[in-house]
Amino acid sequence: MADEFAPSDEWDEDTMIETRRFAFEHALIAHLHKRDAAADLAAVFKDADRIVNYVLGDLNP
């Protein structure tokens, strides 16, 4: 029973989905505010990945 509450470095699937959603939304908002044209989705996803990596502990994305 004590193993049930042992700390773990694993992230559950729901947490990862929410983290990726948060990162994508913020990256998209940042790109939409930069210009009046459509956002470059490759750049949006690249920035979203950087945000996720930062959240997961890579402090130098």
Beta strands, then each sheet from edge to edge (+ up, - down):
end
